[in-house]
């Protein structure tokens, strides 16, 4: 009778161990004095007293997210160094919307069969983005799950914990018609809209194609453009002007995400708020021109499925616009709040 082993069942423990050895240096490079136990421990240990010293009435803010089917583009391109950055930056931006600064991060990567080189590249990207954000990569999980994932496919998700002083929490409740909406630009799709984007590319083109819209770059490279972190820019803006609210434009696009920031204000004041976004006030990355052409996508659907170049929206008083644009020159004023409901895309 043939001996039964874990490897014969599809799980290679040696490959997982090798992956952990390869990623160890990158992970430990994110650790500061607040990390008491990290990689290799059963649970990560973080000295909250040290990290929260000087924060008055500290509020912990946590978020979990993934990079969706962007992993399939990474697999098709055999390029894995960007999606880890995407994951961290997405999560950093999500807690930034509440005003929080990142403290630590946990990642989860799973595949049908672990490739140590692939896992190391992915986690290397996670560690790189954590270092840039001043965030400890405290731990995570690397799982080999045959029959759950298709061969060559993998899943990537993460959890972030940050902190904000209670009086610095966003959004503020004094949002009002006339407040200006500024946009910090996106470099591409970030981590949303990939199911539609992949369908269009696979039906009408190829990932290695280099259409005129992209100026010589391949479609795959454009789709793998890193999800930007806006931590530095938002920190600079908050030190300069009274930022009232932030909206991270992720799944649901500007049409669904922007109204989330004034929900509390309208509930408290009873005032109906909406927004107008003005066409032509920002630069739309060329990957969106290509996708809209390939799919003949209506404008309403485009602003619902994609960020359309609007990575993070920042709401400030109208009289603070000049100072905000001086502090972050790449920002653009793209609209304003109005009395009404929903988001209008207008000339």
C-alpha positions, 0 to 999 in steps of 0.5 A: 500500500502506498504511503500517504503524505501531506505532499502527496495530498498537494501540500508542500510544507518544505515550500512553505518553509522556504518561502518564509525563510526568503521573506524573513528579512523583508518582514523584519525590516518593517519592525520597530521598537513597538514590535515585541513578537512578529514573524514566527510567533503564534501571534504578533505582539505590539506595544500599544503603550509605546505606539500610542504615547502622546495620542490624546483619546486614541481611537483604533481604526481597523480595516480588511481588504484584498486586491481582487482579481488583479491577482489574475493579471499578475499571474498572467504577466508573471509579475508579482512585485506590485500586488503586495504594495497594492494591498497595503496602500489600499488599506492605508487609504481606507483608514486614512479616510477616518483620519488614522495613521497606520500602526501594523499590518497582517497579510494573508496569501493562499494558492493551490500550490505555493511557489516560494519565489512568487510568495517572496515577491508578493510579501516583499511588496507588502513589506516595501509598502509597510516601510513606506507607511511607517507600518509594522508587518506584524505577521500573516498567513501563507496557505497552500490549498489544493482544490480550493484555488485553480492552478496558478491562481492565488488570493491576497488579503490583509488587515491594517490597524491604525490610530487617530486622536478622537478630536482628529477623526474624519469626516467632520459633521460641518460639511456644507454646500459650497465646500470644494472637492479636490482630487488626488490622482490615481495612477490607474485602476488601483484595485477595483474594476478588474473583473470588467477590465480583464473581460474586455482585454481577454475578449478584444486584445491581449495583456502584452499588446501595446495600443496607441492609447498607452504610448508604447506600454503594454496593457498588462503593465498599465493594469498592474500600475500600483495602487497609490498611498495618499498618506503623505499628501493627506498628512501635508494637507491636514497640516495646512488646511481644515480637511473636512472629509476624505473619500477613497474611490474604490469599488463603486467608483465616485458615484458610491464612495463620495456619498458615504462621507456626508452620511453622518452630517446629513443624519445629524443636521437633516440637510440634504447634500450632494456633489457635482464633479466637473468633467475636464478638471483632471487628467484621466489616465489613458488605460481608462480611455482604452477600456472605455473604447474596448467595451463601449462603456457608458459614462455612468457605468464607467464612473461606477466601475472605475475610479477614472483617475480620481484616487482620493477626494478631499473636501475642504472649505472653499476659501482653503482651496488655494492653500491646499493646492499650494501644499499639494500641487498635483491636487486638482479642484474637481467639484463642490458639494451642493444641496441635493442628492447623489453625485452629478458628473457635469460640464 
